[in-house]
């Protein structure tokens, strides 16, 4: 990179060096809220040009996270030299250390990252004409501009510095190129006003109001050109989360393009976009784990289980359903299965299970039918829908066991439909994770027909360490949702605490080891804490299921006028994490939202 001449304020001994940074220059880039980050100057992709930025900003590629953002030139320093020794300390977060490793690999062999950057930019490479159009707010058809010459800024007006010579200490604004800074006369373009609403619906201001607005706007632009280094007051009234939700809203909003309103709401949106690009990890959909029909836990192998002579049907082979069916087959139970995606049935068919084409076919072939699906709507569809349970030729004296996590009202509706068809109904809620299901260590909460509960004894002994019969239909659902509330709130608290430790550069492993020695320890929080520390979000209990449970809890509380503000906030945190792309990951992925 070529170094420009030093500039300093008159009467001051402080000096700031400015560099004419070029693409592929390695740098330290400082963004508010984050440590100086190993980065590289790159050509900007076209979509990045739509983000608000200052005139002296450079497009930066962040190592480690491999994202792009605009960074002001005064927040950029050369990577090599005294800055490297000062900034590459070891007491940094894990993500920073990964970034340092990434830039070292790039120095040794730049081909991989160069290829990735070229692929990211691709046909979106920005030309100078693209800069002009986006900066001036013009359509391709609009070429009228009023060129108004502005006074050339002096060095004293252009440079705003402080005694601190570190990153983020001084600020430089209004500078496009650091070379020949005091000799260029910039041309200020006033773009033609553009409206996004139809002519008939445009808002017309009274002449006096329009003249006043124009005069104020012109005076504001004049003050801005005379003091390019001045800072604009930030608008902190809107939260970052609101800005994020608003920016991704699919609903189009009409805009009023009056100059008096043009400045509203730009500051917080700019900061949100920059922060989101800096350190958010790439979301990868978790790979579906193939079930091993031959694997059997030691705990389950040691149990003395005599399988029932009855035939058990099973509807739904998801994370929990497939694990339960495998345990039943391994212990010698006769099983008939159905799943919406028929390919999931093949391993069970090879292990000896009978596969049917529809839920009503399973009912005809089994004595007791279990259902384990994702939500209340899916549960109702299997019972009341076309080719559903109630369409079976004979439901008399057969038993239907609902194992899905649903609300009490849905369970009562299903119970009414089954009993009216002369069937028997048992509500069973399973509390635990996929690993606990494989080990046969679930908790069973049941309510409804006691005779069905007793007939399912061998099945419950296979998959659970404890079973509870809680009386009438609805009680088991209520207890399970109450337990899920405790789990959800605890996970968000754990995620925020570990995120804070990470910002302090404290080892998450040390925090978890200390936590294990305290009276607060629990197997669940220890397991989830280790997953958060490793970034391993392989689904034991999908995050979308946890958020669904919290939604059911809040709906249940609303019917009772019970206030649950902490649960409501927890539900919003899980909803936001879902929007970041972590629906199918484990519920411990809520840590990503807290950290980034």
Phi, psi and omega in degrees: 000150181262137185265131178274171183291153181288142177238143177213155178290142177301137178077011181238148178268352181283140178227141177241133177268136177244146184237143173272085185290140179238159177306141180079006172286133177275136189216171163255127180244131182249122174241143184303130179091358182226153177290161173307133193241136175296124189214183179211139175288133180222166172289137184283138169294156184297321183293339179286340181290341180284349180277138177299143180200163175275160189295332184262023182277151177241145176281127188236138174255123183269126175288156182087290179281334178058047175242172182242153174196162173270130178232134178294149185297328180286351176256021180236135176226153178299143182292314181277162179103201185296333181294325182297315181294324184283323190263339182269056178276162185278340184276062180234165177297164179300323181297327178291318180295325176294323178294320178296321178294322180296317182288328176296318178296324179293321179296321179289318182213097186280357189296320184296308183290322177301319179294321180294319179294316179299321178293322180293319181284306176049232179281357180272010180301134186270135174262172179296326178295324177298317177304313184297316183294316182289321181294321185269351178070039184254147166278168178296330182280341186266116180232010178274127174221148175258107182279116180244111180294139179250156180291135179295127181290143175280166179299320182295325180281330185279332186252124177240107187236166176231178182293336180283125180260011182275183180294132179081358182286303178264168177225138178236125183229156176078015183246120175276309177234138184284342178279145179053042188294325186266007188244345181273144176251101183292150177254126181264122181262137176254103185290152176294134182298139183233135183246142179260006179242165185291162183297322183290338183255005180295145179272123180259126178273149174301151183306318182293319179293317180296318180296319180295318180296318180296319180296316180296319181295320179296318178296322180295319179295323180294318178295324180294321180289331179281337181227071183293343181271358182290147182261138178272141182292132182283148176260104184260011185289329180266138180284159178297321182295320178298318179299318182296315181295318182295321184290336182256009182292132181283349184278120180292145180238137179283140182245144176256110185271065172258141185297333182290344181250002190291340186268355189284134168075018182269331188292308185291328179293320179299314182295322181295316181298319182294315182295320182297328181282339190288305195228017179280131182287158176288130182273118177247131179295130181297139180288138178290126182277127176289132184281135179264106184288343182270342182286141180211130183291154180295323179300315182290325181293331183277350181279144178266097185242123174259112184294147178289155177280351181285160175260129184251126174267151180220123180252115179106116181240056176278206183299311181279319183299315181295322180293319179294317180297319178300317179296320180295318179294319181296333181265009172092012178281149175274124189230138172242131187235156170214144174214149181300319173267104190293337181297335179289344182279343188301312179301326181285326176295320178293334180274356176119357179281153177265133183253134179242160186275332183221161176301322182292332176292324177296319179299318181294331185264351186238163176265319178233130185246123175263146175231129179218093181236187196278326188206173182301321181297315179297323179296316180292322181297322180292332182270311188260350184282179178297134184061024180278188185298319183287352178273358180295153184292326182212110178255002185298126177068001174277157186247140178241124183245113181268112182255358179289151176280105184228173179274160183301323182296317179296319179298319179292324177296317179293319179300320180294318179295320181292313183293328177291340176263019178068023174263174178245148188230136174228129177266121181233123176250128180257128181246120180152180182256177178297319179296321178293328175293319178296326180274358183068037186241028179285167171250128181256125175244121187233153175202146180126229184283118183292326181295323177294320179302318181287325179292336180269012187303315183294325177293315181294324178295333179287319190254350189230152173266337177216144176231144180226129173259119190253012174100230189285166179298134180110329183294319181296320178297319181297314182296318181296318180293326176296318178295321179295329176297315179299318181296312183298313180296320180295321181295319179293319176298317178296317181297316181292323179294316179291326176296321177295318178299321180294322178292333175278359184062031175269135181300126179293329177297320178296319179300316182291321178298319178292318179302324182294337181271352183269171178286351181277351189300146172210151182299321181296309183293325177295315180296315181291324178297320178294323176296318179296318181295323181276343187072025181260103184248036175298125193294115166265318171222108186304143181299323179297327178289322178295317179295323176298318179297319179295323177297319178295322178298314182294323177295319178295319179292324179299322179295337181257004185057035179266124180282130179221068185295322181293319177296322179297317178294319178300319178299320179295323178297316179293323177297318179296320178296323175300318181293336176283353175107019186248027182301317186271358177277175179291157181299339178292348177293353174300341176299327181298318180295320180290324185280320189254000000 
